[in-house]
């Protein structure tokens, strides 16, 4: 599976570089009976459907040209934006999220909770500082990064 991701990453990177897009993530997963190759792309102004179609068409052509086929099983190719509530996976994702509203799920409780939503105020290699609302009061919590199970951008209501 990792060789598929590596191959697709190598193929799609020059396509994206040429258009000043960035590669957010590549997934190759089986859901039910079907395989899905998902390529998530982004750019500062946001990705349009036309951007996704263009990258999908070119990437599909490039994948078809490779012999032997790097993905021998049937699969669906999906090219899309990572979405409004995109996961924070890489250091760069966290850095871009500074000042934004995020949802952080933990492996174990801190101060009696395993999930926090708030504004990412500060980030270091080992921890992040979150400003969150506890009932009606703003509080700050420092979360060790090794305790984070998942983090994503969140929409504030």
Rosetta silent file (secondary structure, phi, psi, omega in degrees, C-alpha in Angstrom):
SEQUENCE: XXXXXXXXXXXXXXXXXXXXXXXXXXXXXXXXXXXXXXXXXXXXXXXXXXXXXXXXXXXXXXXXXXXXXXXXXXXXXXXXXXXXXXXXXXXXXXXXXXXXXXXXXXXXXXXXXXXXXXXXXXXXXXXXXXXXXXXXXXXXXXXXXXXXXXXXXXXXX
SCORE:     score description
SCORE:     0.000 S_00000001
   1 L     0.000  -40.665 -179.030    0.000    0.000    0.000 S_00000001
   2 H   -66.691  -28.989  178.110    2.813    2.450    0.829 S_00000001
   3 H   -68.205  -33.848  176.018    4.372    1.844   -2.607 S_00000001
   4 H   -63.979  -46.237 -179.558    1.078    2.950   -4.221 S_00000001
   5 H   -62.718  -42.837  178.782    1.094    6.116   -2.112 S_00000001
   6 H   -63.649  -44.541  179.954    4.761    6.769   -2.952 S_00000001
   7 H   -61.732  -47.011 -179.250    4.177    6.215   -6.687 S_00000001
   8 H   -64.821  -41.008  178.368    1.127    8.483   -6.745 S_00000001
   9 H   -59.589  -45.597  178.608    2.963   11.142   -4.724 S_00000001
  10 H   -62.515  -38.980 -179.071    5.849   11.101   -7.232 S_00000001
  11 H   -72.571  -41.386 -172.255    3.437   11.333  -10.177 S_00000001
  12 H   -82.660  -25.831 -176.151    1.156   14.041   -8.823 S_00000001
  13 H   -57.236  -49.206  178.515    3.791   16.368   -7.304 S_00000001
  14 H   -65.060  -32.042  177.212    5.037   17.833  -10.623 S_00000001
  15 H   -62.068  -43.735 -178.982    1.418   18.216  -11.818 S_00000001
  16 H   -72.618  -41.519  179.641    0.622   20.211   -8.692 S_00000001
  17 H   -58.187  -41.462 -179.749    3.878   22.199   -8.702 S_00000001
  18 H   -60.387  -30.206 -177.366    3.160   23.368  -12.235 S_00000001
  19 H  -101.246    2.385 -177.771   -0.193   24.779  -11.066 S_00000001
  20 L    62.756   35.465  173.340    1.095   26.132   -7.738 S_00000001
  21 L  -100.310  166.285  174.178   -1.085   23.651   -5.828 S_00000001
  22 E  -123.943  150.615  176.744    0.108   21.614   -2.882 S_00000001
  23 E   -85.535  120.100  179.771   -0.343   17.966   -2.057 S_00000001
  24 E   -88.228  -45.444 -178.171   -2.204   17.668    1.228 S_00000001
  25 E  -168.586  158.534  172.977   -2.468   13.871    1.449 S_00000001
  26 E  -131.572  131.863  176.989   -2.777   10.615   -0.497 S_00000001
  27 E  -126.925  142.691  171.264   -4.844    7.644    0.713 S_00000001
  28 E  -130.850  103.339 -171.341   -5.285    4.203   -0.806 S_00000001
  29 E  -131.972  151.911  175.081   -8.019    2.446    1.153 S_00000001
  30 E  -102.540  126.446  176.967  -10.468   -0.400    0.799 S_00000001
  31 E  -126.333  114.694 -173.856  -14.048    0.393    1.769 S_00000001
  32 L    65.611 -127.735 -179.743  -16.437   -2.522    1.454 S_00000001
  33 L   -93.482   -4.777 -172.194  -15.559   -4.315   -1.758 S_00000001
  34 E  -109.384  147.767  173.746  -14.036   -1.255   -3.471 S_00000001
  35 E   -99.460  142.517  179.548  -10.602    0.371   -3.422 S_00000001
  36 E  -128.317  129.121  171.912  -10.270    4.163   -3.413 S_00000001
  37 E  -105.070  110.002 -176.833   -7.240    6.228   -4.351 S_00000001
  38 E  -111.636  126.894  178.964   -7.845    9.642   -2.800 S_00000001
  39 E  -118.626  118.497 -179.244   -5.628   12.596   -3.554 S_00000001
  40 E  -102.447  125.114 -177.544   -6.228   15.726   -1.483 S_00000001
  41 E  -123.358  158.917 -178.084   -4.923   18.972   -2.973 S_00000001
  42 E  -152.551  165.568  170.910   -4.935   22.560   -1.802 S_00000001
  43 L  -156.277  159.400 -174.872   -3.842   26.115   -2.594 S_00000001
  44 L   -54.007  -39.456 -178.123   -4.054   29.337   -0.570 S_00000001
  45 L   -83.169   -2.285 -178.342   -7.172   30.609   -2.364 S_00000001
  46 L    95.233  153.263 -177.404   -8.867   27.204   -2.094 S_00000001
  47 L   -95.422  136.673  177.108   -9.376   24.427   -4.627 S_00000001
  48 L   -99.126  167.593  176.161  -12.207   24.508   -7.151 S_00000001
  49 H   -61.336  -39.086  179.271  -14.006   21.591   -8.765 S_00000001
  50 H   -61.789  -39.397  176.951  -12.294   22.524  -12.046 S_00000001
  51 H   -60.212  -44.540 -179.087   -8.891   22.263  -10.329 S_00000001
  52 H   -64.397  -43.327  179.911   -9.786   18.773   -9.092 S_00000001
  53 H   -62.376  -45.199 -178.469  -11.029   17.649  -12.512 S_00000001
  54 H   -60.457  -48.986 -179.748   -7.892   18.939  -14.211 S_00000001
  55 H   -65.243  -41.638  179.242   -5.537   17.160  -11.776 S_00000001
  56 H   -59.716  -46.293 -179.408   -7.645   13.987  -11.875 S_00000001
  57 H   -61.091  -46.554 -178.201   -7.554   13.821  -15.686 S_00000001
  58 H   -68.198  -44.322 -179.908   -3.785   14.317  -15.895 S_00000001
  59 H   -62.945  -42.183  178.822   -3.014   11.958  -12.994 S_00000001
  60 H   -58.438  -44.998  177.610   -5.291    9.279  -14.458 S_00000001
  61 H   -59.895  -46.620 -179.196   -3.421    9.503  -17.780 S_00000001
  62 H   -62.250  -41.079  179.026   -0.042    9.261  -16.033 S_00000001
  63 H   -65.301  -38.100  179.988   -1.148    6.216  -14.023 S_00000001
  64 H   -67.447  -25.389 -177.792   -2.409    4.507  -17.204 S_00000001
  65 H   -77.446  -20.107 -175.305    0.993    5.009  -18.893 S_00000001
  66 L   -77.043  130.031  177.904    2.942    3.069  -16.261 S_00000001
  67 L  -132.607  120.020    4.808    3.793   -0.527  -17.173 S_00000001
  68 L   -75.563  156.483 -178.380    3.521   -2.663  -15.123 S_00000001
  69 L   -59.215  123.146 -179.768    0.456   -1.117  -13.533 S_00000001
  70 L   -70.920  -16.144  179.543    1.358    0.129  -10.022 S_00000001
  71 L  -128.984   87.146 -173.988   -2.232   -0.515   -8.905 S_00000001
  72 L   -67.889  -27.747 -179.871   -3.298   -3.898  -10.344 S_00000001
  73 L   -82.535  158.978  176.012   -6.717   -4.001   -8.663 S_00000001
  74 L   -67.837  143.776  179.883   -9.685   -1.904   -9.807 S_00000001
  75 L  -153.577  163.101  174.556  -10.038    1.365   -7.883 S_00000001
  76 E  -104.234  130.406  176.447  -11.827    4.696   -7.905 S_00000001
  77 E   -95.120  125.466  177.203   -9.671    7.826   -8.256 S_00000001
  78 E  -126.071  125.139  175.401  -10.915   10.797   -6.244 S_00000001
  79 E  -116.901  124.672 -177.143   -9.178   14.183   -6.284 S_00000001
  80 E  -153.825  174.453  171.824  -10.550   16.750   -3.858 S_00000001
  81 L   -77.130  153.179  176.250   -9.882   19.471   -1.334 S_00000001
  82 L   -70.278  -10.327  174.696   -9.205   18.269    2.214 S_00000001
  83 L    93.341  168.802 -177.180  -12.342   20.171    3.277 S_00000001
  84 L   -67.882  -33.262  179.758  -13.255   22.812    5.823 S_00000001
  85 L  -106.648   48.109 -176.604  -12.668   20.483    8.784 S_00000001
  86 L   -62.962  144.789  176.957   -9.421   19.081    7.419 S_00000001
  87 E   -70.187  150.700  174.153   -7.249   16.970    9.684 S_00000001
  88 L  -100.534  110.920 -176.197   -4.005   18.393   11.013 S_00000001
  89 L  -114.787  -50.228 -175.090   -1.360   15.790   10.276 S_00000001
  90 L   -95.298  162.804  177.391    1.921   17.456    9.379 S_00000001
  91 H   -54.221  -42.533 -179.402    3.827   20.186   11.191 S_00000001
  92 H   -60.559  -36.627  178.159    2.916   22.574    8.367 S_00000001
  93 H   -62.827  -44.732  178.713   -0.812   21.863    8.946 S_00000001
  94 H   -64.148  -42.543 -179.283   -0.479   22.806   12.615 S_00000001
  95 H   -61.354  -41.029  179.149    1.515   25.948   11.771 S_00000001
  96 H   -69.553  -20.458 -177.834   -1.177   27.111    9.336 S_00000001
  97 L   -87.103   -5.033  178.666   -3.823   26.484   11.989 S_00000001
  98 L   -60.314  128.957 -178.091   -2.343   28.949   14.484 S_00000001
  99 L    88.867   -2.422 -179.370   -5.063   31.484   15.238 S_00000001
 100 L  -107.275  162.688  179.968   -7.788   29.188   13.906 S_00000001
 101 E   -81.496  127.040 -176.029  -10.525   27.225   15.635 S_00000001
 102 E  -132.948  159.815  174.101   -9.575   23.547   16.050 S_00000001
 103 E  -115.353  128.352 -178.604  -10.877   20.298   17.545 S_00000001
 104 E  -125.059  121.903  175.616   -8.338   18.178   19.436 S_00000001
 105 E  -106.106  137.606 -175.069   -9.042   14.596   20.601 S_00000001
 106 E  -110.581  157.676  174.741   -6.693   13.039   23.136 S_00000001
 107 E   -71.625  -35.110  178.910   -5.575    9.512   23.962 S_00000001
 108 E  -141.987  156.934 -174.548   -6.168   10.201   27.650 S_00000001
 109 E   -63.262  145.245  168.419   -7.921   12.870   29.655 S_00000001
 110 E  -128.194  129.398 -178.209   -6.360   16.164   30.621 S_00000001
 111 L    50.520   38.747  174.501   -8.234   18.187   33.222 S_00000001
 112 L    80.206    8.511 -179.451  -11.117   15.704   33.007 S_00000001
 113 E  -136.070  150.685  176.942  -11.678   15.904   29.230 S_00000001
 114 E  -109.406   -7.589  179.854  -10.528   14.020   26.138 S_00000001
 115 E  -133.556  132.612  176.540  -11.794   16.542   23.545 S_00000001
 116 E  -130.146  140.661  171.934  -11.136   20.271   23.362 S_00000001
 117 E  -125.603  130.205  179.770  -12.331   22.862   20.843 S_00000001
 118 E  -179.361 -169.583 -178.896  -10.824   26.297   20.761 S_00000001
 119 E   -90.002  128.375  176.769   -8.369   28.622   19.090 S_00000001
 120 E   -74.428  109.261 -174.271   -4.861   27.308   18.550 S_00000001
 121 E   -91.460  -41.257 -172.042   -2.812   30.071   20.179 S_00000001
 122 E  -147.209  150.372 -177.372    0.719   28.699   20.312 S_00000001
 123 E  -141.636  132.078  170.617    2.662   25.752   18.955 S_00000001
 124 L  -126.654  179.886  179.012    6.010   24.199   19.821 S_00000001
 125 L   -64.225  -27.530 -172.774    7.566   20.901   18.791 S_00000001
 126 L  -111.003  -13.592 -177.722    6.254   19.231   21.942 S_00000001
 127 E  -155.776  165.126  173.779    2.992   21.010   22.831 S_00000001
 128 E  -131.743  152.479  179.110    0.233   23.318   21.725 S_00000001
 129 E  -111.705  126.604 -176.825   -1.686   25.982   23.612 S_00000001
 130 E  -117.761  132.163  172.679   -5.430   26.159   23.082 S_00000001
 131 E   -97.840  117.236 -176.694   -7.758   28.979   24.136 S_00000001
 132 E  -131.611  163.841 -179.330  -11.166   27.416   24.792 S_00000001
 133 E   -99.008  122.459  174.558  -14.479   28.359   26.340 S_00000001
 134 E  -110.264  101.300 -170.947  -15.450   26.614   29.584 S_00000001
 135 L    61.236  -99.716 -179.371  -19.097   27.574   30.004 S_00000001
 136 L  -117.466    2.293 -176.514  -18.697   31.361   29.753 S_00000001
 137 E  -107.685  137.953  172.729  -15.021   31.765   30.682 S_00000001
 138 E   -77.633  134.131  176.467  -12.017   31.671   28.377 S_00000001
 139 E  -132.257  159.756  173.647   -9.325   29.277   29.552 S_00000001
 140 E  -118.940  142.362  176.179   -6.013   28.162   28.153 S_00000001
 141 E  -133.032  139.750  175.239   -4.718   24.633   28.176 S_00000001
 142 E  -100.672  122.584 -176.578   -1.322   23.326   27.177 S_00000001
 143 E  -113.644  120.949  174.658   -1.608   19.957   25.445 S_00000001
 144 E   -63.567  133.930 -175.540    1.433   17.712   24.943 S_00000001
 145 H   -65.955  -26.983  178.828    1.526   16.756   21.265 S_00000001
 146 H   -74.284   -5.755  176.604    2.253   13.094   22.076 S_00000001
 147 H   -96.974   -4.024 -176.714   -1.177   12.932   23.801 S_00000001
 148 E   -84.197  120.051  176.042   -3.061   14.028   20.645 S_00000001
 149 E   -82.378  -46.332  179.323   -4.975   11.222   18.948 S_00000001
 150 E  -149.742  146.914  174.258   -6.503   13.469   16.258 S_00000001
 151 E  -140.492  144.657  179.642   -6.631   17.155   15.492 S_00000001
 152 E  -153.863  159.932  170.528   -8.592   18.997   12.813 S_00000001
 153 E   -66.558  152.162 -179.664   -9.853   22.421   11.880 S_00000001
 154 L  -133.217  156.933  176.919  -13.344   22.984   13.243 S_00000001
 155 L   -99.582  127.082 -177.247  -16.258   25.225   12.379 S_00000001
 156 L   -88.770  128.360  179.166  -17.323   27.490   15.214 S_00000001
 157 L  -103.944    0.000    0.000  -21.060   27.828   15.784 S_00000001
